[in-house]
Amino acid sequence: MRRRDFIRLAALSVLPPAMALAWVRQALAQGVDVDAILRDPDAPTGGNPDGDVTIVAFLDYNCPFCKKSAPDLERIVNEDGHIRLIYKDWPILTEASVYGAQLALAAKFQGRYQTVHNALMGISGRKIPQAQMLKAVQGTDVDMARLDLDLQLHGAEISALLKRNLAQADSLGLQGTPTYLVGPLLASTLDYSSFKRAVAEARRRQAAEK
């Protein structure tokens, strides 16, 4: 999958307005259902459900850039305390990526999405095979018997969610993982300081529009 950075925040101390792509305005202009992206009831969420800034994370469990930025994303969400996080499993790199997404989304039915997400993100390397993904999940406190059952019972729901995520990414013209929608801003790979700047800029822009 070809990658393209929409906003290179990592090297910037201040985010120039000319470099900030307001994805919400662009999406509305193109007829994209923004509410469906931000409020899909089946999408796993984290952080503060009443947060004043929302981060939407399009991720793939075989993406090394996703794995590199995952700890910084978790850190900014935990330290800030006012960020709503939405996970968009977008398995576009390998067939095993789809399997990993299915495992994580099935774990959601026993309240263990984050556990499986962290386990899969914690596997180093790329093109991780299904067997290695399964072994990583088996090493957690997830009830594997229930996970297998939920994969069977909710397989259609999981597939439908993955299709919606793919359609949403396509409608926004996303080029690869990871992609983060930080409030009204669109960015690719970020580190902690860049996440922090993006969140601050998102709050500034949201306040200016009130």
Secondary structure as UniProt FT lines:
FT   TURN            10..11
FT   HELIX           17..19
FT   HELIX           23..29
FT   TURN            30..31
FT   HELIX           34..38
FT   TURN            41..42
FT   STRAND          45..47
FT   TURN            49..50
FT   STRAND          53..59
FT   TURN            61..62
FT   HELIX           64..80
FT   STRAND          83..89
FT   HELIX           95..107
FT   HELIX           108..110
FT   HELIX           113..121
FT   HELIX           130..138
FT   HELIX           144..153
FT   HELIX           155..172
FT   STRAND          179..182
FT   TURN            183..184
FT   STRAND          185..187
FT   HELIX           192..208
//
